[in-house]
Amino acid sequence: MDAALRRRLEDRLQRKFGIHAVLHSKYNPAIPASADREYRRIVNAYMGLLKEALETGLPKFAETYRRERNAELREGRRNDSATDIESSG
């Protein structure tokens, strides 16, 4: 936007709205409350699906991890401190 057009626009807005930097609405729209409700509904539904997926899949994953970790310990392939602490307890 060139400077002349911008200046004319500012002059018109100055006459229409005065010196107010922030213009407040004459009414409070109901959109934010409903949008917040909808967001919470979607998040709760997603978290429920995620929890269900983790509850079914995580035990299988944990068992596979333990089996592979124990096999590595028996074969002496793991030489880190975390393994030493775990195997000492």
C-alpha positions in Angstrom: 0.0 0.0 0.0 1.5 3.3 -1.0 1.9 6.1 1.6 -0.8 8.4 0.2 -3.5 5.7 0.3 -2.4 4.7 3.7 -2.6 8.2 5.0 -6.1 8.7 3.5 -7.3 5.5 5.2 -5.8 6.5 8.5 -7.6 9.9 8.3 -11.0 8.3 7.6 -10.5 5.8 10.4 -9.5 8.6 12.8 -12.7 10.5 12.0 -14.9 7.4 12.4 -13.4 5.9 15.5 -11.7 8.8 17.2 -8.6 8.2 19.3 -9.5 4.6 20.5 -6.7 2.2 19.9 -8.9 -0.8 20.7 -12.5 -1.1 19.6 -14.7 -3.2 21.8 -17.6 -5.1 20.4 -21.2 -4.1 21.3 -22.0 -7.8 22.2 -20.0 -10.8 23.3 -20.2 -13.6 20.7 -21.0 -17.1 21.9 -18.4 -18.6 19.6 -15.5 -18.9 22.0 -17.4 -21.0 24.6 -18.7 -23.4 22.0 -15.3 -23.6 20.3 -13.7 -24.4 23.6 -16.3 -27.1 24.3 -15.8 -28.6 20.9 -12.0 -28.6 21.4 -12.2 -30.3 24.7 -14.6 -32.9 23.3 -12.2 -33.7 20.4 -9.2 -33.9 22.7 -11.0 -36.2 25.2 -12.1 -38.5 22.4 -8.5 -38.6 21.0 -7.0 -39.2 24.4 -9.5 -42.1 24.9 -8.5 -43.7 21.7 -4.9 -43.2 22.5 -5.3 -44.8 25.9 -7.1 -47.7 24.5 -4.4 -48.3 21.9 -1.7 -48.1 24.5 -3.4 -50.4 26.9 -3.7 -53.1 24.2 -0.3 -52.6 22.6 2.0 -51.5 25.4 2.1 -54.8 27.3 3.1 -56.7 24.1 5.8 -54.1 23.4 7.1 -54.3 27.0 7.3 -58.1 27.0 9.2 -58.1 23.7 11.6 -55.5 25.1 12.2 -57.5 28.3 12.7 -60.7 26.3 15.3 -59.0 24.0 17.0 -57.2 26.9 17.3 -60.4 28.9 18.7 -62.2 25.8 21.3 -59.5 25.4 22.2 -59.7 29.1 22.7 -63.5 28.9 24.9 -63.2 25.8 26.9 -60.4 27.4 26.1 -57.9 24.5 25.1 -55.0 26.8 27.8 -53.2 28.7 26.2 -50.0 29.9 25.7 -48.7 33.4 21.9 -48.9 33.3 22.1 -52.6 32.6 24.6 -53.1 35.4 22.3 -51.3 37.9 19.2 -53.3 36.6 21.0 -56.6 36.8 22.3 -56.0 40.3 18.8 -55.4 41.8 
